[in-house]
Amino acid sequence: EWTADVGPDEELALTADALQRRVVQLGREVAGTRHARLAMALSCLVMIVGGALASLRLKTAQPLVIYCWAFFPAIAALVTISTGKEMVHRSGLEWLVVLWGGVIAIAILSVLSFRSVARS
């Protein structure tokens, strides 16, 4: 027999809360993965341009030196993308700054290298 005095089911409320938390977490995972893929794609282009500009700027240097000037910033970008993605998954969208930070840093370095090469 049903009565009007019966309140909400506590177990159902706990399950609904858990489901809501999982939906929010999945939304963060989707956003983090989507941004990480976009950042990886853009970082490839920025790394190629940055490496080419480094080779132009360091035209008298040994090839290994030029490779290092292109390689280490690229590794830093990959680390920031991966770290940012994981932090977005765990904590929220505010960590997108870290995810995109490496790509933006390489882009800034590329612009500065371009200005240096264009002057000479």
Chimera marker file (.cmm) of the C-alpha trace (Angstrom):
<marker_set name="trace">
<marker id="1" x="0.000" y="0.000" z="0.000" r="1" g="1" b="0" radius="0.5"/>
<marker id="2" x="1.354" y="3.409" z="-0.995" r="1" g="1" b="0" radius="0.5"/>
<marker id="3" x="1.245" y="6.372" z="1.352" r="1" g="1" b="0" radius="0.5"/>
<marker id="4" x="2.036" y="10.037" z="0.716" r="1" g="1" b="0" radius="0.5"/>
<marker id="5" x="4.388" y="10.148" z="3.732" r="1" g="1" b="0" radius="0.5"/>
<marker id="6" x="7.078" y="8.039" z="2.066" r="1" g="1" b="0" radius="0.5"/>
<marker id="7" x="10.164" y="10.173" z="1.211" r="1" g="1" b="0" radius="0.5"/>
<marker id="8" x="12.696" y="9.558" z="-1.537" r="1" g="1" b="0" radius="0.5"/>
<marker id="9" x="14.522" y="6.277" z="-1.513" r="1" g="1" b="0" radius="0.5"/>
<marker id="10" x="17.983" y="6.844" z="0.004" r="1" g="1" b="0" radius="0.5"/>
<marker id="11" x="19.623" y="4.101" z="-2.054" r="1" g="1" b="0" radius="0.5"/>
<marker id="12" x="18.156" y="5.536" z="-5.251" r="1" g="1" b="0" radius="0.5"/>
<marker id="13" x="19.411" y="9.010" z="-4.319" r="1" g="1" b="0" radius="0.5"/>
<marker id="14" x="22.948" y="7.652" z="-3.736" r="1" g="1" b="0" radius="0.5"/>
<marker id="15" x="22.871" y="5.831" z="-7.066" r="1" g="1" b="0" radius="0.5"/>
<marker id="16" x="21.658" y="8.968" z="-8.853" r="1" g="1" b="0" radius="0.5"/>
<marker id="17" x="24.468" y="11.006" z="-7.264" r="1" g="1" b="0" radius="0.5"/>
<marker id="18" x="27.053" y="8.419" z="-8.316" r="1" g="1" b="0" radius="0.5"/>
<marker id="19" x="25.652" y="8.432" z="-11.833" r="1" g="1" b="0" radius="0.5"/>
<marker id="20" x="25.785" y="12.224" z="-11.965" r="1" g="1" b="0" radius="0.5"/>
<marker id="21" x="29.425" y="12.229" z="-10.824" r="1" g="1" b="0" radius="0.5"/>
<marker id="22" x="30.298" y="9.630" z="-13.474" r="1" g="1" b="0" radius="0.5"/>
<marker id="23" x="28.604" y="11.670" z="-16.222" r="1" g="1" b="0" radius="0.5"/>
<marker id="24" x="30.622" y="14.742" z="-15.182" r="1" g="1" b="0" radius="0.5"/>
<marker id="25" x="33.827" y="12.681" z="-15.125" r="1" g="1" b="0" radius="0.5"/>
<marker id="26" x="33.113" y="11.261" z="-18.590" r="1" g="1" b="0" radius="0.5"/>
<marker id="27" x="32.493" y="14.785" z="-19.873" r="1" g="1" b="0" radius="0.5"/>
<marker id="28" x="35.926" y="15.829" z="-18.575" r="1" g="1" b="0" radius="0.5"/>
<marker id="29" x="37.531" y="12.771" z="-20.172" r="1" g="1" b="0" radius="0.5"/>
<marker id="30" x="35.924" y="13.517" z="-23.534" r="1" g="1" b="0" radius="0.5"/>
<marker id="31" x="36.982" y="17.175" z="-23.386" r="1" g="1" b="0" radius="0.5"/>
<marker id="32" x="40.525" y="16.295" z="-22.302" r="1" g="1" b="0" radius="0.5"/>
<marker id="33" x="40.967" y="13.675" z="-25.001" r="1" g="1" b="0" radius="0.5"/>
<marker id="34" x="39.531" y="15.935" z="-27.704" r="1" g="1" b="0" radius="0.5"/>
<marker id="35" x="41.789" y="18.835" z="-26.734" r="1" g="1" b="0" radius="0.5"/>
<marker id="36" x="44.822" y="16.528" z="-26.436" r="1" g="1" b="0" radius="0.5"/>
<marker id="37" x="44.276" y="15.230" z="-29.976" r="1" g="1" b="0" radius="0.5"/>
<marker id="38" x="43.885" y="18.742" z="-31.341" r="1" g="1" b="0" radius="0.5"/>
<marker id="39" x="46.969" y="19.913" z="-29.445" r="1" g="1" b="0" radius="0.5"/>
<marker id="40" x="49.010" y="16.963" z="-30.762" r="1" g="1" b="0" radius="0.5"/>
<marker id="41" x="47.976" y="17.711" z="-34.334" r="1" g="1" b="0" radius="0.5"/>
<marker id="42" x="48.785" y="21.401" z="-34.012" r="1" g="1" b="0" radius="0.5"/>
<marker id="43" x="52.023" y="20.700" z="-32.163" r="1" g="1" b="0" radius="0.5"/>
<marker id="44" x="53.264" y="18.603" z="-35.099" r="1" g="1" b="0" radius="0.5"/>
<marker id="45" x="52.909" y="21.582" z="-37.408" r="1" g="1" b="0" radius="0.5"/>
<marker id="46" x="54.424" y="23.996" z="-34.892" r="1" g="1" b="0" radius="0.5"/>
<marker id="47" x="57.327" y="21.611" z="-34.180" r="1" g="1" b="0" radius="0.5"/>
<marker id="48" x="58.147" y="21.246" z="-37.881" r="1" g="1" b="0" radius="0.5"/>
<marker id="49" x="58.112" y="25.002" z="-38.395" r="1" g="1" b="0" radius="0.5"/>
<marker id="50" x="60.116" y="25.535" z="-35.211" r="1" g="1" b="0" radius="0.5"/>
<marker id="51" x="62.712" y="22.958" z="-36.264" r="1" g="1" b="0" radius="0.5"/>
<marker id="52" x="63.045" y="24.503" z="-39.702" r="1" g="1" b="0" radius="0.5"/>
<marker id="53" x="63.499" y="27.950" z="-38.187" r="1" g="1" b="0" radius="0.5"/>
<marker id="54" x="66.057" y="26.585" z="-35.721" r="1" g="1" b="0" radius="0.5"/>
<marker id="55" x="68.047" y="25.128" z="-38.608" r="1" g="1" b="0" radius="0.5"/>
<marker id="56" x="67.951" y="28.461" z="-40.425" r="1" g="1" b="0" radius="0.5"/>
<marker id="57" x="68.942" y="30.384" z="-37.321" r="1" g="1" b="0" radius="0.5"/>
<marker id="58" x="71.769" y="27.954" z="-36.474" r="1" g="1" b="0" radius="0.5"/>
<marker id="59" x="72.983" y="27.376" z="-40.033" r="1" g="1" b="0" radius="0.5"/>
<marker id="60" x="76.648" y="27.161" z="-38.977" r="1" g="1" b="0" radius="0.5"/>
<marker id="61" x="76.030" y="24.754" z="-36.081" r="1" g="1" b="0" radius="0.5"/>
<marker id="62" x="76.484" y="20.997" z="-36.108" r="1" g="1" b="0" radius="0.5"/>
<marker id="63" x="73.371" y="18.969" z="-37.048" r="1" g="1" b="0" radius="0.5"/>
<marker id="64" x="73.140" y="17.437" z="-33.565" r="1" g="1" b="0" radius="0.5"/>
<marker id="65" x="72.940" y="20.887" z="-31.970" r="1" g="1" b="0" radius="0.5"/>
<marker id="66" x="70.130" y="21.867" z="-34.336" r="1" g="1" b="0" radius="0.5"/>
<marker id="67" x="68.369" y="18.575" z="-33.603" r="1" g="1" b="0" radius="0.5"/>
<marker id="68" x="68.559" y="19.247" z="-29.848" r="1" g="1" b="0" radius="0.5"/>
<marker id="69" x="67.172" y="22.770" z="-30.275" r="1" g="1" b="0" radius="0.5"/>
<marker id="70" x="64.179" y="21.247" z="-32.066" r="1" g="1" b="0" radius="0.5"/>
<marker id="71" x="63.860" y="18.043" z="-30.023" r="1" g="1" b="0" radius="0.5"/>
<marker id="72" x="63.786" y="19.283" z="-26.427" r="1" g="1" b="0" radius="0.5"/>
<marker id="73" x="60.989" y="21.831" z="-26.894" r="1" g="1" b="0" radius="0.5"/>
<marker id="74" x="59.005" y="19.158" z="-28.739" r="1" g="1" b="0" radius="0.5"/>
<marker id="75" x="59.408" y="16.745" z="-25.820" r="1" g="1" b="0" radius="0.5"/>
<marker id="76" x="58.351" y="19.496" z="-23.417" r="1" g="1" b="0" radius="0.5"/>
<marker id="77" x="55.213" y="20.088" z="-25.505" r="1" g="1" b="0" radius="0.5"/>
<marker id="78" x="54.364" y="16.377" z="-25.480" r="1" g="1" b="0" radius="0.5"/>
<marker id="79" x="54.824" y="16.256" z="-21.700" r="1" g="1" b="0" radius="0.5"/>
<marker id="80" x="52.567" y="19.269" z="-21.137" r="1" g="1" b="0" radius="0.5"/>
<marker id="81" x="49.905" y="17.822" z="-23.454" r="1" g="1" b="0" radius="0.5"/>
<marker id="82" x="49.935" y="14.487" z="-21.661" r="1" g="1" b="0" radius="0.5"/>
<marker id="83" x="50.016" y="16.067" z="-18.201" r="1" g="1" b="0" radius="0.5"/>
<marker id="84" x="47.255" y="18.508" z="-19.078" r="1" g="1" b="0" radius="0.5"/>
<marker id="85" x="45.074" y="15.726" z="-20.432" r="1" g="1" b="0" radius="0.5"/>
<marker id="86" x="45.429" y="13.684" z="-17.256" r="1" g="1" b="0" radius="0.5"/>
<marker id="87" x="44.756" y="16.705" z="-15.050" r="1" g="1" b="0" radius="0.5"/>
<marker id="88" x="41.640" y="17.593" z="-17.064" r="1" g="1" b="0" radius="0.5"/>
<marker id="89" x="40.426" y="14.010" z="-16.588" r="1" g="1" b="0" radius="0.5"/>
<marker id="90" x="40.993" y="14.202" z="-12.835" r="1" g="1" b="0" radius="0.5"/>
<marker id="91" x="40.241" y="17.791" z="-11.885" r="1" g="1" b="0" radius="0.5"/>
<marker id="92" x="38.504" y="19.802" z="-14.577" r="1" g="1" b="0" radius="0.5"/>
<marker id="93" x="38.741" y="22.031" z="-17.589" r="1" g="1" b="0" radius="0.5"/>
<marker id="94" x="40.924" y="24.655" z="-15.901" r="1" g="1" b="0" radius="0.5"/>
<marker id="95" x="43.905" y="22.381" z="-16.664" r="1" g="1" b="0" radius="0.5"/>
<marker id="96" x="43.491" y="22.998" z="-20.402" r="1" g="1" b="0" radius="0.5"/>
<marker id="97" x="45.970" y="25.830" z="-19.852" r="1" g="1" b="0" radius="0.5"/>
<marker id="98" x="48.674" y="23.249" z="-19.109" r="1" g="1" b="0" radius="0.5"/>
<marker id="99" x="47.579" y="21.068" z="-22.026" r="1" g="1" b="0" radius="0.5"/>
<marker id="100" x="47.909" y="23.912" z="-24.538" r="1" g="1" b="0" radius="0.5"/>
<marker id="101" x="50.819" y="25.637" z="-22.781" r="1" g="1" b="0" radius="0.5"/>
<marker id="102" x="53.585" y="23.646" z="-24.467" r="1" g="1" b="0" radius="0.5"/>
<marker id="103" x="52.153" y="24.188" z="-27.934" r="1" g="1" b="0" radius="0.5"/>
<marker id="104" x="51.779" y="27.904" z="-27.289" r="1" g="1" b="0" radius="0.5"/>
<marker id="105" x="55.339" y="28.107" z="-25.928" r="1" g="1" b="0" radius="0.5"/>
<marker id="106" x="56.764" y="26.458" z="-29.057" r="1" g="1" b="0" radius="0.5"/>
<marker id="107" x="54.669" y="28.760" z="-31.236" r="1" g="1" b="0" radius="0.5"/>
<marker id="108" x="56.064" y="31.791" z="-29.392" r="1" g="1" b="0" radius="0.5"/>
<marker id="109" x="59.619" y="30.470" z="-29.757" r="1" g="1" b="0" radius="0.5"/>
<marker id="110" x="58.964" y="29.916" z="-33.460" r="1" g="1" b="0" radius="0.5"/>
<marker id="111" x="57.746" y="33.485" z="-33.900" r="1" g="1" b="0" radius="0.5"/>
<marker id="112" x="60.828" y="34.798" z="-32.103" r="1" g="1" b="0" radius="0.5"/>
<marker id="113" x="63.072" y="32.588" z="-34.270" r="1" g="1" b="0" radius="0.5"/>
<marker id="114" x="61.293" y="33.814" z="-37.381" r="1" g="1" b="0" radius="0.5"/>
<marker id="115" x="61.876" y="37.428" z="-36.381" r="1" g="1" b="0" radius="0.5"/>
<marker id="116" x="65.564" y="36.630" z="-35.777" r="1" g="1" b="0" radius="0.5"/>
<marker id="117" x="65.906" y="34.896" z="-39.161" r="1" g="1" b="0" radius="0.5"/>
<marker id="118" x="63.983" y="37.624" z="-40.979" r="1" g="1" b="0" radius="0.5"/>
<marker id="119" x="66.353" y="40.318" z="-39.652" r="1" g="1" b="0" radius="0.5"/>
<marker id="120" x="69.472" y="38.540" z="-40.863" r="1" g="1" b="0" radius="0.5"/>
<link id1="1" id2="2" r="1" g="1" b="0" radius="0.2"/>
<link id1="2" id2="3" r="1" g="1" b="0" radius="0.2"/>
<link id1="3" id2="4" r="1" g="1" b="0" radius="0.2"/>
<link id1="4" id2="5" r="1" g="1" b="0" radius="0.2"/>
<link id1="5" id2="6" r="1" g="1" b="0" radius="0.2"/>
<link id1="6" id2="7" r="1" g="1" b="0" radius="0.2"/>
<link id1="7" id2="8" r="1" g="1" b="0" radius="0.2"/>
<link id1="8" id2="9" r="1" g="1" b="0" radius="0.2"/>
<link id1="9" id2="10" r="1" g="1" b="0" radius="0.2"/>
<link id1="10" id2="11" r="1" g="1" b="0" radius="0.2"/>
<link id1="11" id2="12" r="1" g="1" b="0" radius="0.2"/>
<link id1="12" id2="13" r="1" g="1" b="0" radius="0.2"/>
<link id1="13" id2="14" r="1" g="1" b="0" radius="0.2"/>
<link id1="14" id2="15" r="1" g="1" b="0" radius="0.2"/>
<link id1="15" id2="16" r="1" g="1" b="0" radius="0.2"/>
<link id1="16" id2="17" r="1" g="1" b="0" radius="0.2"/>
<link id1="17" id2="18" r="1" g="1" b="0" radius="0.2"/>
<link id1="18" id2="19" r="1" g="1" b="0" radius="0.2"/>
<link id1="19" id2="20" r="1" g="1" b="0" radius="0.2"/>
<link id1="20" id2="21" r="1" g="1" b="0" radius="0.2"/>
<link id1="21" id2="22" r="1" g="1" b="0" radius="0.2"/>
<link id1="22" id2="23" r="1" g="1" b="0" radius="0.2"/>
<link id1="23" id2="24" r="1" g="1" b="0" radius="0.2"/>
<link id1="24" id2="25" r="1" g="1" b="0" radius="0.2"/>
<link id1="25" id2="26" r="1" g="1" b="0" radius="0.2"/>
<link id1="26" id2="27" r="1" g="1" b="0" radius="0.2"/>
<link id1="27" id2="28" r="1" g="1" b="0" radius="0.2"/>
<link id1="28" id2="29" r="1" g="1" b="0" radius="0.2"/>
<link id1="29" id2="30" r="1" g="1" b="0" radius="0.2"/>
<link id1="30" id2="31" r="1" g="1" b="0" radius="0.2"/>
<link id1="31" id2="32" r="1" g="1" b="0" radius="0.2"/>
<link id1="32" id2="33" r="1" g="1" b="0" radius="0.2"/>
<link id1="33" id2="34" r="1" g="1" b="0" radius="0.2"/>
<link id1="34" id2="35" r="1" g="1" b="0" radius="0.2"/>
<link id1="35" id2="36" r="1" g="1" b="0" radius="0.2"/>
<link id1="36" id2="37" r="1" g="1" b="0" radius="0.2"/>
<link id1="37" id2="38" r="1" g="1" b="0" radius="0.2"/>
<link id1="38" id2="39" r="1" g="1" b="0" radius="0.2"/>
<link id1="39" id2="40" r="1" g="1" b="0" radius="0.2"/>
<link id1="40" id2="41" r="1" g="1" b="0" radius="0.2"/>
<link id1="41" id2="42" r="1" g="1" b="0" radius="0.2"/>
<link id1="42" id2="43" r="1" g="1" b="0" radius="0.2"/>
<link id1="43" id2="44" r="1" g="1" b="0" radius="0.2"/>
<link id1="44" id2="45" r="1" g="1" b="0" radius="0.2"/>
<link id1="45" id2="46" r="1" g="1" b="0" radius="0.2"/>
<link id1="46" id2="47" r="1" g="1" b="0" radius="0.2"/>
<link id1="47" id2="48" r="1" g="1" b="0" radius="0.2"/>
<link id1="48" id2="49" r="1" g="1" b="0" radius="0.2"/>
<link id1="49" id2="50" r="1" g="1" b="0" radius="0.2"/>
<link id1="50" id2="51" r="1" g="1" b="0" radius="0.2"/>
<link id1="51" id2="52" r="1" g="1" b="0" radius="0.2"/>
<link id1="52" id2="53" r="1" g="1" b="0" radius="0.2"/>
<link id1="53" id2="54" r="1" g="1" b="0" radius="0.2"/>
<link id1="54" id2="55" r="1" g="1" b="0" radius="0.2"/>
<link id1="55" id2="56" r="1" g="1" b="0" radius="0.2"/>
<link id1="56" id2="57" r="1" g="1" b="0" radius="0.2"/>
<link id1="57" id2="58" r="1" g="1" b="0" radius="0.2"/>
<link id1="58" id2="59" r="1" g="1" b="0" radius="0.2"/>
<link id1="59" id2="60" r="1" g="1" b="0" radius="0.2"/>
<link id1="60" id2="61" r="1" g="1" b="0" radius="0.2"/>
<link id1="61" id2="62" r="1" g="1" b="0" radius="0.2"/>
<link id1="62" id2="63" r="1" g="1" b="0" radius="0.2"/>
<link id1="63" id2="64" r="1" g="1" b="0" radius="0.2"/>
<link id1="64" id2="65" r="1" g="1" b="0" radius="0.2"/>
<link id1="65" id2="66" r="1" g="1" b="0" radius="0.2"/>
<link id1="66" id2="67" r="1" g="1" b="0" radius="0.2"/>
<link id1="67" id2="68" r="1" g="1" b="0" radius="0.2"/>
<link id1="68" id2="69" r="1" g="1" b="0" radius="0.2"/>
<link id1="69" id2="70" r="1" g="1" b="0" radius="0.2"/>
<link id1="70" id2="71" r="1" g="1" b="0" radius="0.2"/>
<link id1="71" id2="72" r="1" g="1" b="0" radius="0.2"/>
<link id1="72" id2="73" r="1" g="1" b="0" radius="0.2"/>
<link id1="73" id2="74" r="1" g="1" b="0" radius="0.2"/>
<link id1="74" id2="75" r="1" g="1" b="0" radius="0.2"/>
<link id1="75" id2="76" r="1" g="1" b="0" radius="0.2"/>
<link id1="76" id2="77" r="1" g="1" b="0" radius="0.2"/>
<link id1="77" id2="78" r="1" g="1" b="0" radius="0.2"/>
<link id1="78" id2="79" r="1" g="1" b="0" radius="0.2"/>
<link id1="79" id2="80" r="1" g="1" b="0" radius="0.2"/>
<link id1="80" id2="81" r="1" g="1" b="0" radius="0.2"/>
<link id1="81" id2="82" r="1" g="1" b="0" radius="0.2"/>
<link id1="82" id2="83" r="1" g="1" b="0" radius="0.2"/>
<link id1="83" id2="84" r="1" g="1" b="0" radius="0.2"/>
<link id1="84" id2="85" r="1" g="1" b="0" radius="0.2"/>
<link id1="85" id2="86" r="1" g="1" b="0" radius="0.2"/>
<link id1="86" id2="87" r="1" g="1" b="0" radius="0.2"/>
<link id1="87" id2="88" r="1" g="1" b="0" radius="0.2"/>
<link id1="88" id2="89" r="1" g="1" b="0" radius="0.2"/>
<link id1="89" id2="90" r="1" g="1" b="0" radius="0.2"/>
<link id1="90" id2="91" r="1" g="1" b="0" radius="0.2"/>
<link id1="91" id2="92" r="1" g="1" b="0" radius="0.2"/>
<link id1="92" id2="93" r="1" g="1" b="0" radius="0.2"/>
<link id1="93" id2="94" r="1" g="1" b="0" radius="0.2"/>
<link id1="94" id2="95" r="1" g="1" b="0" radius="0.2"/>
<link id1="95" id2="96" r="1" g="1" b="0" radius="0.2"/>
<link id1="96" id2="97" r="1" g="1" b="0" radius="0.2"/>
<link id1="97" id2="98" r="1" g="1" b="0" radius="0.2"/>
<link id1="98" id2="99" r="1" g="1" b="0" radius="0.2"/>
<link id1="99" id2="100" r="1" g="1" b="0" radius="0.2"/>
<link id1="100" id2="101" r="1" g="1" b="0" radius="0.2"/>
<link id1="101" id2="102" r="1" g="1" b="0" radius="0.2"/>
<link id1="102" id2="103" r="1" g="1" b="0" radius="0.2"/>
<link id1="103" id2="104" r="1" g="1" b="0" radius="0.2"/>
<link id1="104" id2="105" r="1" g="1" b="0" radius="0.2"/>
<link id1="105" id2="106" r="1" g="1" b="0" radius="0.2"/>
<link id1="106" id2="107" r="1" g="1" b="0" radius="0.2"/>
<link id1="107" id2="108" r="1" g="1" b="0" radius="0.2"/>
<link id1="108" id2="109" r="1" g="1" b="0" radius="0.2"/>
<link id1="109" id2="110" r="1" g="1" b="0" radius="0.2"/>
<link id1="110" id2="111" r="1" g="1" b="0" radius="0.2"/>
<link id1="111" id2="112" r="1" g="1" b="0" radius="0.2"/>
<link id1="112" id2="113" r="1" g="1" b="0" radius="0.2"/>
<link id1="113" id2="114" r="1" g="1" b="0" radius="0.2"/>
<link id1="114" id2="115" r="1" g="1" b="0" radius="0.2"/>
<link id1="115" id2="116" r="1" g="1" b="0" radius="0.2"/>
<link id1="116" id2="117" r="1" g="1" b="0" radius="0.2"/>
<link id1="117" id2="118" r="1" g="1" b="0" radius="0.2"/>
<link id1="118" id2="119" r="1" g="1" b="0" radius="0.2"/>
<link id1="119" id2="120" r="1" g="1" b="0" radius="0.2"/>
</marker_set>
